[in-house]
Amino acid sequence: MSIPTPSQILLTSTAAYASTFYLSLPPSPTATRLAKTREALSLIHCTVATALSLACLRQQRDALFPRLPPGVPSSQSLSNVDPRVSESALPLIATRSAFANAITAFETGYLLSDSLILLYSVRLARRSNVAAKSKQRLVGLNMRHLAYHHAGLSAALLYLQWYIYHGREKGVLVIVMMMLMNASSPFGTLRWWLVNFRGERKTAIAFATAAYLTIYAAARVGLVYAILRVWGRQTGVGALQAFGGLRWQCKLGTGTMGAVNTAWLVMGVSNFLRRSLQLNREI
């Protein structure tokens, strides 16, 4: 049996998510029902995508942490051992993986479908008074902003799929590492559900918020440093020096992602601490 190509996986993933969402809805869904269904699909997808990404990175651990030739000190890097090797030829960038390509196609299909689902939800909320009222009761889910965010990500990954189709992909393992950011989303979904539908469970909400912020710090802020650290080990420099040596396009993207995620984390922790202090005063 032949293995599906990334293009086939992309089309299947897009159709599967869209059809599953549609078939899960009643004839006249409210905005609340739309949000619940969408969040359930997101939770399942992010859990599966994280597991697949971890499995792929484990399979490609020699490309992440390549072994040096016998007799070479561990303090050396591949670029130190052979200066003739260009950075684009180092394992983190040059390694090609059918598994990694399949995961990126799977993620692209989800993001495409989710963008359409979110835009559809926004439109329905505008046209239905019931949906609009339900939307106002929901906290922590700006569907319009999330739709634009996912549309931008899907556009970038579609660009990667073009390179994969022509056999010219580079740095696909870096993309798979970035997909580990999905790990924080299930915790965010749990918190969202508790806040909106179990608001009386203050202790559970506090624990869910703390867990979400902790995983977010590791998976969306610490991960950026970890990727730079892996790249630095292959080029013989530290994480900050590795960032400084990136091409300006990569530097802009990595810097923006790190800054935005860090700023969001700081705001989230600040709000959590402020609410905790207020709750303790009330008690």
N, C-alpha and C positions, 0 to 999 in steps of 0.2 A: 504494500500500500504506500502510495507516494505521500510525502509530507506536504501539507498546505504551504503555499508561498505566502510571504508577508502581505501581498496584495489581496489574496483570498481571505486571509485572516482579518485584514482591515475591513473588507466588505461584510464578512460574516459578523464581526463584532458590532459594526454600526447597525446592521439590520436586527441583530439579536437584542441589543439594548432597547432600540426604539420599539420593537414589537412587544417585548416583555413589559415595558412601561405601559403601552397602549392597552394590552390585554389585561393588565392588573387594575385598570380603572373602571368604575361604574359608568353608566351612560351619561350622567350629568355630574361630574366630579367638582368638588369645591377646591379652593386653593389649599385648604388644610390637607385634604386627601392627596392632592398633587404633591405637596411637599413631603408628606409621609412616604408616599410611594417612591419618590425620587431619592429621598434620604436612605431608604432601605436598599435600593439598587446601588447607591454610592457606597454604602457600608460593605456590601458584598463585593463589589468591584475592588475597592481599596484593599480589602483583606486579601483577596486573591492576587492582586497585582503586587502587593508587598511580598507575599510568599514566593511568587514566581521570580521576582527580582532577587530575593535572597538566594534562591536556588541557583539562578544564573551566575551570580557573583561568586558563589561557592564553587561552581563548576569552573569559573575563570580566575580562581585565586592566584594561579601562577602568572597571569597577566597583570594582576593588581600588585602582587608582591613577587616579582620575578627573582629567580635564584641567580646568584652571581657565579661566575666560573670558579672552579676549585682554586683555593689559595688567595682569593681576593678578599680583603677585609670587609666585614659587614657594613662598615662606615662608608664604603664607596657606593657609587650609583652606576647604573648602566652607561650613562653618558660620560662618567669619569673613566670607566673601563675602556670604552672605545669612543673617543671624541668624534670620530667620523660618522657616527650614528646621529641622524637628525632627530629633533624632538618629535616630528610627525611619524617617525618610524619606531618610536618607543611603544612597548606593549599596550599601555593604557589607551593610546590613540589608534594604533595600527591593527589591534586584534579585531578579527571579524568573527561573529558568532551567529549562527542560524537561530539559536534559542533567543539571543538578545534581540535580533531583528523581529522575531515573532512577538516578543513582549511589547516592543514599541508599536507594532501594528495593532495589537490588542488594545493598548492604551489610546492610540489615535482614534480608533473606532468608538471607544467609550466617550471620549471628549467631544467628538463630533455629535453623537447622539445626545449627550447631556446638554450641549449648547442649545440644540433645537428644543429639547424638553424644557429647559429653563426659559427660553424665549416664549414658548407656547404657554407656560405657566404665567408669565408676566402678562401676556395678552389676555388670557382668560380672567385674570384677576382684575384687569381694567374693565372688561365687558360685563362682568357679573357682580351685582351688588353683594350677593352672598359671599362670593370669593373674595371681594375686596374687604369685607368685614373680617373674614377669616384671616386674611393676610395681615391685618392690623394686629391681630392677637399673637402672631408668631414673632418670636424674638430671635435675632442672630442669624437670619437667612435673607440676604439681599440678593434675590434671584437675578436681577438685571446685571449687577456688578459681577456676579459669579458667571453669568452667561458670557459676558465680554471676556472675562479672564480665561474661561475654558475655550472660547473661540480662538483667542490668541495662541494658546498652547497647542490646540489642534492644528492651526495653520503652520506653526513651527515644526510640529511632528510630521505633517504632510510633506513639508519640504525635505525632511529627513527620509521619508518613504520614497521620494523621487530618487534620492541618491542610492538607497538600498535597491530599488528596482533596477538601476543601471550598474549595480555592483561597485559603487564608488563611496560607500559609507566610511566615515572615520569617526572615532570617538564614541561609538555606540555604547561602550561600557560606561562611559561617563553619564550618558542619558539614563541607563538602567540604574546607576547609583542614585541619580536625582529622583528616580521614581520611588525610592524608599521614603520620600516625603509623604507618600500615601499612608504611611503607618500612623500618622497622627489623626487622620480623618475619622476612623471609627470612634475614637474617643471624643472627638468633636460632635459627632452625630449622637452619641450617648448623652452628652451634656445638653445638646439642643433638645432632645426628646424629654429629658427630665425637666428642663426649664419651662418648656411650653405645655407639657401634659402631666407633669407631676410636680408642680411648683411648690407644693406643701412640704416636699421632702428636702428640706434645706441642707441637712447633713450629707445626703447622697449627692446633691448638686455640688456642694463644696468639694467632696472627694473626687467627683467626676471632673470638675474644673481643674483641680490640682493635678490629676493624672493627665489631662489633656495638655496643660501647659508644660508639664515635664516631658512628655513625649514630643510635643511641638519643639521644645528647646533642643532635644537631641536630633529629631528627624528633619527639622527645617532650618535650624541655625547651626548646630554642631556638625551636621552633615556637610555643609558647605566647606567648613574648615577641614573635615576629614578627606574630602575629595582633593582639596589643595595639598593636603599632607601626602596623600598617595602620589600625586603628580610630582611633588617636591622630592620624594624619595627616589623617583626614577630620573630626575634631572639633577640631583645632588644639591638641592637647596631646601630651605625651610618653607613652611606654608605661605608666609607673607611674601617671601622672595619669589615663590612660584606664582603668586597672584600678580606681582609686579612684572613678571616676565611673560604674561599672557598677551596674545594679540589684543588690540584695542576692542574688537568686537566681543571677544570672550571676557575681557576685563569689565566691559560695560555691563554685560549680562550677569556675570557672577557678582559684581559689586552691587548692582541694583537688587538682585535677588537676596543677597546677604543683608543689605541695609533694610529692605522692606520687611523681611521676616524678623529681623532683630527688633525693628521699631514696633511691629505688631506684638511681639513677645513682651516687650517692655510695657506696652499699654495694657496687655492682658494681665500681666502680673500685678501692675499697679491697681487696676480695677478690682482684681481678686482680693488684694490686701485691703483695699478701702472698704469693700463690702464685708470682709471678715471682721474688720475693726468695728464697723457699724453694728453688725450682728452681735458682737461681744458686748457692746455698750447697752444694747436692748435687753440682753440677758441679765 
